[in-house]
Amino acid sequence: MAAEQEAPHDPPLPPILTYPSSTPPTLITQGAEARLYKTTYLLPSLPCALKYRPPKAWRHPILDARLTRHRILAEARVLARCRRDDVPVPAVYAVDESAGWLAMEWVGGVPVRVAINEWLARRRRGELEENENKEGEVEGDAPPVTGDKEEDKDLIALMRRIGAAVGRMHKTGIVHGDLTTSNMMLRPWEKGSAPSNGHAGSGDGLLDGDIVIIDFGLASQSTSDEDRAVDLYVLERAFASTHSRAEKLFSATLESSYREAFKQANIVLKKLEEVRMRGRKRSMIG
């Protein structure tokens, strides 16, 4: 009886990942344009993120190949420029624009979105317990986080690190294009190393770590204040939607650290007001 054939990988692996390896690749996420795999680079002990843009059957092959090369190279150049200017992004290990893949440093930790939501959930549970002890009943809606309580310092410090990271990115002439807390990682601080912002965390350490900005697939090199303002507006709206309880802390906290990291911040923040007004008008018109 013939040996059973190994089941095909779904979706098909990029050719670079079909070679024998001691560590099988893992599909982390799949979007409309690209797939992200966790694999290794050169050594089994060195984890790597491989971003692969598969061919699009619905596009003309020549156009598809040209677009893939352009987008892979553009992302690699943006990451290299950020690393050169000390912006916290993954390092580029290797690139093959013809084959449609980009190998990058694997960033450990959790997405900032996950960390903030878990922190808000824990705080909510604590508030419910406090209300039960005081009044014998649970109140309905959770009050907004205003920054007045001692435990809020961890979230304020995290938001300041986000503002500083975005400020450094804009300072070097890069606009992300899809700034959300899902596209930022919270990488744990190395044991014994001092936090970059001097804040070691006053609570359970859930929000401790360095900010690393990821997923530069929509990024571009731009020094336009309008583009930078739109970048901030996208982050602001995403933050309000994903972490609505902490929305009141966003502007003042993030903008203060953004100003410290970027000398032209005042011009960008003035543009941000204009972008907000346009956004509100669109919302009213529908």
Buried (B, 14 or more C-beta within 10 A) or exposed (E): EEEEEEEEEEEEBBEBBEEEEEBEBEBEEEEEBBBBBBBBBEEEEEBBBBBBBBEBEEEEEEEBBEBBBEBBEBBBBBBBBBBEBEBBBBEBBBBBBEBBBBBBBBBEBBBBBBBBBBBBEBBBEEBEEEEEEEEEEEEEEBEEBEBEEEBBBBBBBBBBBBBBBBBBBBBBBBBBBBBBBBBBBBBEBEEEEEBBBEBEBBBEEBBBBBBBBBBBBBBBEBEEBBBBBBBBBBBBBBBEEBBEBBBBBBBEBBBBBBBEBBEBBEEBBEBBEEBBEEBEEEEEEE
